[in-house]
Each structure stands twice: as C-alpha cells, then as structure tokens.
Amino acid sequence: MNPVLIQGGMHTDARGALRFCNGFDMSAVKRFYIIANSVEQPVRGWIGHKRETKWFFPVKGTTAIKVEPMSESTCSTCSTRFNLSATSPSVLKIPGGNWFCIEQHDGAEVMVFSDCKVGEYENDDLRRPI
C-alpha cells in the first residue's frame, strides 16, 4: 500500500497560531511518541513494518521522510521523499509493507502515531542499513 499525505492547515490571528489536520482520522491510533534526531546522527532508518501503520505530524522544523515499498530486494531508486514542515501542517500515513528513513536538522521534531501497542505485532520491527 502506498503512503498518503493528508493535508492540514494553519489559522493565525491576534491570539496566535493553530495548526490542524482535520482529515486525519485517529480512530485506529493506539499510541504516540515524538522523534527528535540528534545533531550527531540526523538520519534514523531504514525501519520497516509488515503490518504496523504509522502517521507522522511535524511538530517543529522540517522532517524529511523517505519511503520505499518492501520487496525481496532493496531499490534505492524507488524512494519517495516527503518534506513535512511545521509551518505547512500535514500528516503522512505510511501503511505496513513499507520501509522509511527519517532525516532531521536544526532541532526538528515529528510526532508519530501508531496503530499498535508496543510488542503487539511480533517480529514486525525490521531494520536495514542506512
């Protein structure tokens, strides 16, 4: 299944700014966490899940996420790159059956939502070299 970018928006007035993504249906979400890669290691990945779906929402700065479908052999030219920016809110849905790699600089942070609890899908947390 292919990744999907759900467009959000932002409203600003005298009270401040409100970022939203009303098209993101959170009914499948069971947990969430925030990723902020270190300056020394700004790239995290490749991470793959056969069953687990993840959704990514930019909290601060810009997070680049590359996505590749899982297959018998890796395909470096099959990557699709998504640049998620806190100033242009959106949610990136990455369904199971995909690899992803996260790159962040300058203190960027991304909130990650998952459709499973920790350990719920046995042997579903896969890694390959960057």
N, C-alpha and C positions, 0 to 999 in steps of 0.2 A: 504494500500500500504506500502511496506517495505522501510526502509531507504536505501540510496545508497551512497557509498563512492566513490567520483570522485578523482582519484589520480592526484596529481600535481607533481611539481619538483622544483629543485633549480639549478641555474648556478652561479658559483663563479669564478671570475678572479681578475686581479690586480685592477680593478675598484670597486670591492665589490661583493655583492650578489644580485641575482634577484630570487625572489620566484614567482611561477606561478601555475595556474591551467587552462590550455588551454582547457580542456574538459568541463569546466563549462559554459554552455550557459546561459547568463544573460538576454536574451530577455524577460523573464517573471518578472524580478525584478522591483519593484516599489519604494522601499525604503531600506535603510540600517542603521545600528547602531552598536556600539561596546559595548560589555558587559565586565566589569572587576569587579568581585565579591569582596566584602570587606574581610579583614582578619577575622573579627568577624563573618561574615556569608558567608563562602566559597561555600555554596551549594544554588542554586536557582532552584526552581521547586516544584513540578511537574507542568508543564504547558502543556495544550493540546489545539489543534486546530482541528476542524472537517473539515474545508475547506482550511485554510491557509497553504501554503508550506513555509518552512524556509530552508535556506542554511547557514552553519557555516564554516568560514575560520579562522584558528588560526593566530593571529597577533603576539602574544608574549607568550612564555612559552608553557605549556601543559594544555589543557582543556579537561576534561573527560565529555562525554555526554552519559547518559543512555537513551534508547528509549524503549517504550513499546506500543504495539497496544492498541487502545481504545476498551473497551468491557464493558459489563454490570457489571462485577466485576473486581477489580484490581488483577493483577497477578504478585507478586513480583519476581517470578522465570522466568518471560517472558522477562526480561530486556536484551537488547543487549547493551554492553558498547563499545564506540568508544573513543579512546585517540587521540585527534588532537594535533599535535605538530608543532610549527612554524618552526622547523628545518627539518620537513618532510611534506611539504605542501600538503594539500588535502582539498576538500570541502565535507562536509557531508550534503546530502539532506534529510530532514525529511518532507515527504508529510503530508497533512491533514489526520486525523484519527489516530494520534499518540500522546502519552504523551512523554515529555522529561524533563530531570533533568540535570543541568549544575553544575559541580564542578571545582573550580579553586583554585590554591595556588600560592604563590611566585610571585604575580603581573601578572599572566596570563591574556591575553585578547583575545577575539574572536569576529570577525566581523560577523554580522548576516544580511542576505539579506531576504527580504520578497516579496511575490507575491501580496500583497495587501497594500493599504494605511491604515493609522490608522482609525479605525471605519468602514472600507469598508464592512467587514463581521460581521453583527450584531450577538451578543451572541456567538461569536466564540473563545473568550479568556477564557479558562477554567482553574481552579486551583484545586489541591488536596494536602493534607498534604505531607510533605517530609517523 
